[in-house]
Amino acid sequence: MRERKECPTVPYLTTTESYRVIEEWLEENCAGEWGMGLEDMDDALAQKSFKIMFAI
């Protein structure tokens, strides 16, 4: 089992990964409360920008 670590605040993440891939990574690697939301997406629906918020 992987040890959980506190995450630094990352206001935005731009990636071609799916929402679920990012959410799963955050669940496995971040302690405390966090949330994320889709901020922007390109016309091809490939590149997305997520806003990630951490309580800690």
Sequence and secondary structure as in RCSB ss.txt:
>XXXX:A:sequence
MRERKECPTVPYLTTTESYRVIEEWLEENCAGEWGMGLEDMDDALAQKSFKIMFAI
>XXXX:A:secstr
    B     SEEEESS HHHHHHHHHHHB S EEEEEEEE TTS  EEEEEEE  
